Amino acid sequence: MLKSFIAIVVGLLSNVILSLLCDTILKVLNFLPYDHMFVSTPLVLFVLGYRIIFSIFGCYLTAKLAPQNPMKHAYILGGIGLLLGIAGVVFAGHLGPWWYAWSLVILTPFIAYLGGKLYVLQEKSK
């Protein structure tokens, strides 16, 4: 039980830390403005892209660290991400284009599946 909890927390933290770190670096480099209200669509798509990659990695990492049932653990992290995404739509949806927050909600189940499946496929090929 503790190993499962740690696997999920590590996956979640890796996603959050990587996203915040990348955001901060891009802001310091003046590539990403501090005011998210005035961001162009290509820039929002770029941010969405790297956050999707970090989310897939987080689910992959969770599956890798899971003591058993790696896909189940990736889906649990995806469920947490889904709840956080819905909270983002409700509470912070006004901070950017409406479709950005919704895209995270819609893509989260696929992201969890892909992250977990990448690990499972890697293990089968060994």
C-alpha positions as CSV (number, residue, x, y, z in Angstrom):
1,M,0.0,0.0,0.0
2,L,2.8,2.4,0.9
3,K,4.7,1.6,-2.3
4,S,1.6,2.3,-4.3
5,F,1.1,5.6,-2.6
6,I,4.7,6.6,-3.2
7,A,4.5,5.6,-6.9
8,I,1.4,7.8,-7.4
9,V,2.9,10.8,-5.4
10,V,6.2,10.6,-7.3
11,G,4.4,10.6,-10.7
12,L,2.2,13.5,-9.6
13,L,5.2,15.5,-8.2
14,S,7.3,14.8,-11.3
15,N,4.6,16.3,-13.5
16,V,4.0,19.3,-11.3
17,I,7.7,20.1,-10.8
18,L,8.6,19.7,-14.4
19,S,5.7,21.9,-15.5
20,L,6.5,24.6,-13.0
21,L,10.2,24.5,-13.8
22,C,9.6,24.7,-17.5
23,D,7.1,27.6,-17.0
24,T,9.6,29.4,-14.8
25,I,12.5,29.0,-17.2
26,L,10.3,30.2,-20.1
27,K,9.2,33.2,-18.1
28,V,12.7,34.1,-17.1
29,L,13.7,33.9,-20.8
30,N,10.8,36.2,-21.7
31,F,9.4,33.5,-23.9
32,L,6.3,33.0,-21.8
33,P,4.7,36.1,-20.3
34,Y,4.0,36.4,-16.6
35,D,0.4,37.5,-17.5
36,H,-1.3,34.4,-18.9
37,M,-4.3,36.4,-20.0
38,F,-2.6,37.7,-23.1
39,V,-1.0,34.6,-24.6
40,S,-1.2,33.7,-28.3
41,T,-2.8,30.4,-29.5
42,P,0.6,29.0,-30.7
43,L,2.1,29.7,-27.4
44,V,-0.8,28.0,-25.5
45,L,-0.4,25.0,-27.8
46,F,3.3,24.9,-27.0
47,V,2.6,25.0,-23.3
48,L,-0.1,22.3,-23.7
49,G,2.4,20.2,-25.6
50,Y,5.1,20.1,-23.0
51,R,2.6,19.6,-20.2
52,I,1.1,16.6,-22.0
53,I,4.7,15.2,-22.4
54,F,5.4,15.7,-18.7
55,S,2.0,14.1,-17.8
56,I,2.7,11.1,-19.9
57,F,6.1,10.8,-18.2
58,G,4.5,11.1,-14.7
59,C,2.1,8.3,-15.5
60,Y,5.0,6.2,-17.0
61,L,7.0,6.8,-13.8
62,T,4.0,5.8,-11.6
63,A,3.6,2.6,-13.6
64,K,7.3,1.9,-13.3
65,L,7.4,2.4,-9.5
66,A,4.1,0.5,-8.9
67,P,4.6,-2.7,-6.9
68,Q,2.0,-4.4,-9.1
69,N,-0.7,-3.5,-11.6
70,P,1.1,-0.7,-13.4
71,M,-1.8,0.3,-15.5
72,K,-4.1,0.6,-12.5
73,H,-1.6,3.0,-10.9
74,A,-1.3,5.0,-14.0
75,Y,-5.1,5.3,-14.1
76,I,-5.3,6.3,-10.5
77,L,-2.8,9.1,-11.2
78,G,-4.9,10.0,-14.3
79,G,-8.0,10.1,-12.1
80,I,-6.2,12.6,-9.8
81,G,-5.2,14.6,-12.8
82,L,-8.8,14.5,-14.1
83,L,-10.1,15.9,-10.8
84,L,-7.4,18.6,-10.8
85,G,-8.2,19.4,-14.4
86,I,-11.9,19.8,-13.6
87,A,-10.9,22.1,-10.6
88,G,-8.8,24.1,-13.1
89,V,-11.8,24.5,-15.4
90,V,-14.0,25.6,-12.5
91,F,-11.6,27.9,-10.6
92,A,-8.9,29.0,-13.1
93,G,-10.5,28.6,-16.5
94,H,-10.6,32.4,-16.8
95,L,-6.7,32.6,-16.8
96,G,-6.4,31.5,-20.4
97,P,-8.4,30.3,-23.4
98,W,-11.4,28.3,-22.4
99,W,-10.3,25.4,-24.6
100,Y,-6.9,25.0,-22.8
101,A,-8.4,23.9,-19.4
102,W,-11.0,21.7,-21.2
103,S,-8.3,20.1,-23.4
104,L,-6.5,18.9,-20.2
105,V,-9.7,17.4,-18.9
106,I,-10.5,15.6,-22.2
107,L,-6.9,14.3,-22.8
108,T,-6.1,13.1,-19.3
109,P,-7.6,9.6,-19.6
110,F,-5.6,9.1,-22.8
111,I,-2.5,10.5,-21.2
112,A,-2.8,8.1,-18.3
113,Y,-3.3,5.2,-20.7
114,L,-0.4,6.1,-22.8
115,G,2.0,6.6,-19.9
116,G,1.1,3.3,-18.4
117,K,1.1,1.4,-21.7
118,L,4.5,2.7,-22.6
119,Y,5.9,1.2,-19.4
120,V,4.0,-2.1,-19.9
121,L,5.2,-2.4,-23.5
122,Q,8.8,-1.6,-22.5
123,E,8.6,-4.4,-19.9
124,K,7.2,-6.9,-22.4
125,S,10.0,-6.2,-24.8
126,K,12.7,-7.1,-22.3
